[in-house]
Amino acid sequence: MKDIINQIHQKLKTKAKPLSPKNLEKARQFMGPEFQSYGINMAEVYKIIKKIYLEHENSLDLSKAYQISEELIKSPIFDEKTAAFSFIAHFQKDFNEDTLRIFRKWFEKYVNNWGTCDSFCLKVIGPFLKDNPELVPKLEDWSKSKNLWVKRASLVGVLKISRYLKPNYILKRAEPFMETKEPFLQKAVGWLLKESSKWHKKEVVDFLLKWKKKTSRLVLRYATEKVDQKTREKVLKR
């Protein structure tokens, strides 16, 4: 396994395009003060990982994939964290109920920005839950975590499967976050409601009208981006 990890490290370093001090400063304003990157496009990282995975596919199993991905996601470098979830995504067919417990541990220990959080959710957790809807409730407990990124993942993890979930369930998942003061959670719950409004407009709008005097403007703005202008104005009007 060490040879695969070293191969990934080496390939990423070969493709590195270091950010200028100015661009790094901008990236840190956007991603957080701890952000470090090789400057590689995410699509290029996915391409690198796919090629390496195919080279070693026959010698790998889920247990080895966990170990390789955890070594990668430990890195403080964004591109290596991206490589981690890109690599483990190739083993989705082998995931099981314990997989979510392992992912939660990774979020608690190694995820340190919204970019890694959201990409992991959209590329790995969401597709897994789409194929295994009986495990969706397992993410409910994540919303009670003290860790910011675990809490955010409890929402973003079901984002792309919201069309398949009952609206009352989505609203139940959103409710604990409607009075949060944390911007990353405000944006996440607004994003989930926005996505849900494509399929359950009436239920989402009614929910927002009920909460509009208690929740933040940020939540309301995000949540109403996909509804018609007249309805949006009604929700946003205090």
Number of C-alpha atoms within 10 A of each C-alpha: 13 10 8 14 17 12 14 22 15 12 15 21 16 10 15 15 13 14 16 10 9 9 12 18 15 14 16 14 12 13 18 15 13 12 17 19 17 17 19 17 12 15 10 14 21 17 13 18 24 17 11 16 21 10 11 11 13 8 9 12 11 17 10 13 19 19 15 20 22 20 15 25 23 15 15 16 16 25 26 24 26 23 26 29 25 24 23 23 21 17 18 15 10 12 14 13 11 8 16 17 14 12 19 20 14 16 21 16 12 19 24 19 18 18 16 21 22 20 19 25 24 18 16 21 26 23 18 23 20 17 12 13 15 10 15 18 14 14 22 15 11 20 20 13 15 10 15 21 25 25 24 24 27 27 26 26 28 25 23 19 20 23 16 12 16 12 20 13 11 21 18 11 20 20 13 12 21 20 14 16 11 10 12 16 22 24 19 25 30 27 22 25 32 25 23 26 22 14 16 19 19 13 16 24 22 12 17 23 16 12 16 19 13 12 17 18 17 13 26 26 18 19 27 25 16 16 17 10 11 8 11 17 13 12 23 15 10 9
